[in-house]
Every structure is written in C-alpha cells, then in structure tokens.
C-alpha cells in the first residue's frame, strides 16, 4: 500500500512537472514573440526618424531657396529702381510699379516663410 502511495505522489509530481514545463514553453514563446515585435517596432521607428529628418532637410532647403529667390528679386528690383533714378528715365508710374512689385514679393515671401 505504501508503494502505491509513493507511486501516486510520484505520478502527481511528474504531472505537475509537465504542466510547469508547458507553462515555461508558453512564456518563452511569448517572450520570443515580444522580442520580435520590439525589433520590428524599433526598425519602424528608425525608418520614421529617417523620414522625418529628410522632410526637415527638404523643408530647410526649400525655405533657404525661397529666401534666396526673394533676396535675388529684391536686388533685381532695387537695381531697377536705382537705374531709373540715376538715369532719370523712369516715369512715376514705372517707379510705383517697381515699388508695388517689391511690396508684393515681400508679402509673398513673408507668407511662404510663415507657413514653413
């Protein structure tokens, strides 16, 4: 009878050990799955970070180009005004037109830069 009791306890113990091994396997599988998800998320984050840096660089370049374009336009119109004034060839209408162009370009640039 004692032998049967020992056998029953041993059987119960082996059964419990198998249950624990199954739980350990489940936890290990979940751990691997989570590590895989983490790796994918980190890769996606790195890609998004790269994209964001690219967008910022493009934005900065575009703003810089718009600013240079504005400076060039101001220089051109200023030279035109100066030429008109120096040679006395410019009529009042030509001067006003150049001033209006300059003011319009200034407003367009301010608007474009404020959007950036």
C-alpha positions in Angstrom: 0.0 0.0 0.0 2.8 2.4 0.8 4.3 1.5 -2.6 1.0 2.6 -4.2 1.0 5.9 -2.3 4.6 6.6 -3.4 3.6 5.8 -7.0 0.6 8.1 -6.8 2.7 11.0 -5.3 5.4 10.4 -8.0 2.8 10.4 -10.7 1.2 13.6 -9.4 4.7 15.2 -9.2 5.5 14.2 -12.8 2.2 15.5 -14.0 2.9 18.9 -12.2 6.4 19.0 -13.7 4.9 18.5 -17.2 2.4 21.3 -16.6 5.2 23.6 -15.4 7.3 22.8 -18.4 4.3 23.6 -20.7 3.9 26.9 -18.9 7.6 27.7 -19.3 7.5 26.9 -23.0 4.5 29.2 -23.4 6.3 32.1 -21.6 9.4 31.5 -23.7 7.3 31.6 -26.9 5.6 34.8 -25.8 9.0 36.3 -24.9 10.3 35.5 -28.4 7.2 37.0 -30.0 7.5 40.2 -27.9 11.2 40.5 -28.8 10.3 40.1 -32.5 7.6 42.8 -32.2 10.1 45.1 -30.4 12.6 44.6 -33.1 10.0 45.4 -35.8 8.9 48.5 -33.9 12.4 49.7 -33.4 13.1 49.3 -37.2 9.9 51.2 -38.0 10.8 53.9 -35.5 14.3 54.2 -37.1 12.7 54.4 -40.6 10.2 57.1 -39.4 13.0 59.1 -37.8 15.0 58.9 -41.1 11.9 60.1 -43.0 11.3 63.0 -40.5 15.0 64.1 -40.9 14.6 64.0 -44.7 11.4 66.1 -44.5 13.1 68.6 -42.2 16.1 68.8 -44.5 13.8 69.4 -47.6 11.8 72.0 -45.7 15.0 73.8 -44.7 16.3 73.7 -48.2 13.0 74.9 -49.7 12.9 77.8 -47.1 16.5 78.6 -47.9 15.8 78.6 -51.7 12.7 80.8 -51.3 14.7 83.2 -49.2 17.5 83.3 -51.8 14.9 83.8 -54.5 13.4 86.7 -52.5 16.8 88.3 -52.0 17.6 88.0 -55.7 14.2 89.6 -56.6 14.8 92.4 -54.1 18.2 93.0 -55.6 16.8 93.0 -59.1 14.0 95.4 -58.3 16.3 97.6 -56.2 18.7 97.8 -59.1 15.9 98.6 -61.5 14.7 101.4 -59.1 18.3 102.7 -58.8 18.8 102.6 -62.6 15.5 104.5 -63.1 16.5 107.1 -60.6 20.1 107.5 -61.9 19.2 107.9 -65.5 16.1 109.9 -64.9 14.4 107.7 -67.5 11.9 106.2 -65.1 8.5 107.8 -65.0 6.5 108.0 -61.8 4.4 105.0 -63.0 7.5 102.8 -63.5 8.8 103.7 -60.1 5.4 103.0 -58.5 5.1 99.7 -60.4 8.5 98.6 -59.2 7.7 99.5 -55.6 4.4 97.6 -55.9 6.2 94.5 -57.2 8.7 94.8 -54.4 6.0 95.1 -51.8 4.1 92.1 -53.3 7.2 89.9 -53.4 7.9 90.9 -49.8 4.4 89.8 -48.7 4.6 86.5 -50.7 7.8 85.7 -49.1 6.6 86.6 -45.6 3.6 84.4 -46.2 5.7 81.4 -47.5 8.2 81.7 -44.7 5.4 81.8 -42.1 4.0 78.5 -43.5 7.3 76.7 -43.2 
